[in-house]
Amino acid sequence: MLKYLTISLFAYFITAVIVGGNWNEILVTSILPYIEFTPEFAMMFVAIFETSISPYLFFWQASEEAEEDVAKHKIKEISSENNHNKEPKIAKKEVKLMRFDIAIGIAFSHFIMWAIMLTSAGSLYSNGVTDIQSADQAAKALEPLVKSFPNSGQISKAVFALGIIGTGLLAVPVLAGSAGYALADGFGWKQGLGKKFKNAKAFYVVIALSTLAGLSINLINIDPIYIIC
């Protein structure tokens, strides 16, 4: 399900195409960007790396690889005492596939990030809209600014909103699951999305509580974009 949800991320690229612009300039400046030696530019540079290298991804990736080893009966449990001094037999071909999988994932995520930046810079920033406090506000702000073709503003708003919904459905399980994996690794709990609740209660409780915590941010009117920044 998570794999197919990634298709929704293409909504950001579609929005970037609708927003339009001078594509020759866009492609050139994407390779040779303009650089300023200012605090604001340095902060933006840090923000890009901060969102690209997220600690929770390491927990998710490592635990998912280990869970595949459990499914293939190479190890008995993740973080199990039975695995001490017993390394799973991993063929060179499997390592290459892991590297290829990660490389494709990173390339895809950066492509989507580029599309989001292009949409933001090409429509919002270029029209002086710099104080966005919610994803809903960002989607609505696109409508009056994009004028590539008739009704392009409404279309871009709708497509961008669909991308946000898809991203939320994709991100929440991954973030909550990563929290479950991280705590399970730390405390030695039984873990794995392939297990039933009764066999990994603490792991699933953490996932449930993490999901509820994320939901509560919206209910108590905390700006998630401000928290990220």
Backbone hydrogen bonds, N-H to C=O, Kabsch-Sander energy under -0.5 kcal/mol:
donor,donor_aa,acceptor,acceptor_aa,energy
5,L,1,M,-1.7
6,T,2,L,-0.9
6,T,3,K,-0.6
7,I,4,Y,-1.3
8,S,5,L,-1.5
9,L,6,T,-1.4
10,F,7,I,-1.7
11,A,8,S,-1.8
12,Y,9,L,-1.6
13,F,9,L,-0.6
14,I,10,F,-2.4
15,T,11,A,-2.3
16,A,12,Y,-2.0
17,V,13,F,-2.2
18,I,14,I,-2.2
19,V,15,T,-2.7
20,G,16,A,-1.8
23,W,21,G,-1.1
26,I,22,N,-2.5
27,L,23,W,-2.6
28,V,24,N,-2.0
29,T,25,E,-2.7
30,S,26,I,-1.4
31,I,27,L,-1.1
31,I,28,V,-0.6
32,L,28,V,-3.0
38,T,36,E,-1.2
42,A,38,T,-2.2
43,M,39,P,-2.2
44,M,40,E,-1.9
45,F,41,F,-2.2
46,V,42,A,-2.2
47,A,43,M,-2.3
48,I,44,M,-1.9
49,F,45,F,-1.7
50,E,46,V,-2.7
51,T,47,A,-2.0
52,S,48,I,-1.0
53,I,49,F,-2.4
54,S,52,S,-0.7
57,L,54,S,-1.4
58,F,54,S,-0.7
58,F,55,P,-1.0
59,F,55,P,-1.2
60,W,56,Y,-2.3
61,Q,57,L,-2.9
62,A,58,F,-2.3
63,S,59,F,-2.3
64,E,60,W,-2.5
65,E,61,Q,-2.1
66,A,62,A,-2.1
67,E,63,S,-2.5
68,E,64,E,-1.7
69,D,65,E,-1.4
70,V,66,A,-1.6
71,A,67,E,-2.3
72,K,68,E,-1.8
73,H,70,V,-1.5
74,K,69,D,-3.1
75,I,69,D,-1.0
80,S,77,E,-1.0
83,N,80,S,-1.7
84,H,81,E,-1.2
86,K,83,N,-2.1
90,I,88,P,-0.9
91,A,89,K,-0.6
95,V,91,A,-1.7
96,K,92,K,-2.2
97,L,93,K,-2.0
98,M,94,E,-2.2
99,R,95,V,-2.4
100,F,96,K,-2.5
101,D,97,L,-2.6
102,I,98,M,-2.5
103,A,99,R,-2.6
104,I,100,F,-2.4
105,G,101,D,-2.1
106,I,102,I,-2.7
107,A,103,A,-2.4
108,F,104,I,-2.5
109,S,105,G,-2.4
110,H,106,I,-2.2
111,F,107,A,-1.9
112,I,108,F,-2.1
113,M,109,S,-2.2
114,W,110,H,-2.3
115,A,111,F,-1.8
116,I,112,I,-2.2
117,M,113,M,-2.4
118,L,114,W,-2.4
119,T,115,A,-2.3
120,S,116,I,-2.6
121,A,117,M,-2.9
122,G,118,L,-2.6
123,S,119,T,-1.5
124,L,119,T,-0.8
125,Y,120,S,-3.0
126,S,121,A,-1.1
127,N,123,S,-0.7
127,N,124,L,-0.9
128,G,125,Y,-1.9
129,V,124,L,-2.9
130,T,128,G,-1.1
132,I,130,T,-0.8
133,Q,131,D,-0.5
138,A,134,S,-1.7
139,A,135,A,-2.1
140,K,136,D,-2.3
141,A,137,Q,-2.1
142,L,138,A,-0.9
142,L,139,A,-0.6
143,E,139,A,-0.7
143,E,140,K,-0.6
145,L,141,A,-0.5
145,L,142,L,-0.8
146,V,142,L,-2.2
147,K,145,L,-0.5
152,S,149,F,-2.4
155,I,151,N,-2.2
156,S,152,S,-2.7
157,K,153,G,-2.1
158,A,154,Q,-2.3
159,V,155,I,-2.8
160,F,156,S,-2.5
161,A,157,K,-2.2
162,L,158,A,-2.1
163,G,159,V,-2.0
164,I,160,F,-1.9
165,I,161,A,-2.3
166,G,162,L,-2.6
167,T,163,G,-2.4
168,G,164,I,-2.3
169,L,165,I,-2.3
170,L,166,G,-1.5
171,A,167,T,-3.3
172,V,168,G,-2.4
174,V,170,L,-1.0
175,L,171,A,-3.2
176,A,172,V,-2.6
177,G,173,P,-2.6
178,S,174,V,-2.5
179,A,175,L,-1.9
180,G,176,A,-2.0
181,Y,177,G,-2.6
182,A,178,S,-2.7
183,L,179,A,-2.3
184,A,180,G,-2.2
185,D,181,Y,-2.6
186,G,182,A,-2.0
187,F,183,L,-2.5
188,G,184,A,-1.3
189,W,184,A,-1.3
195,K,192,G,-1.6
199,N,196,K,-1.2
200,A,196,K,-0.7
200,A,197,F,-1.2
204,Y,200,A,-2.0
205,V,201,K,-2.4
206,V,202,A,-2.1
207,I,203,F,-1.5
208,A,204,Y,-2.4
209,L,205,V,-2.8
210,S,206,V,-2.5
211,T,207,I,-2.1
212,L,208,A,-2.2
213,A,209,L,-2.3
214,G,210,S,-2.1
215,L,211,T,-2.1
216,S,212,L,-2.3
217,I,213,A,-0.9
218,N,214,G,-0.7
218,N,215,L,-0.7
219,L,215,L,-1.4
220,I,216,S,-1.9
221,N,218,N,-1.2
222,I,217,I,-2.5
223,D,221,N,-0.5
227,I,223,D,-1.7
228,I,224,P,-2.2
229,C,225,I,-2.2
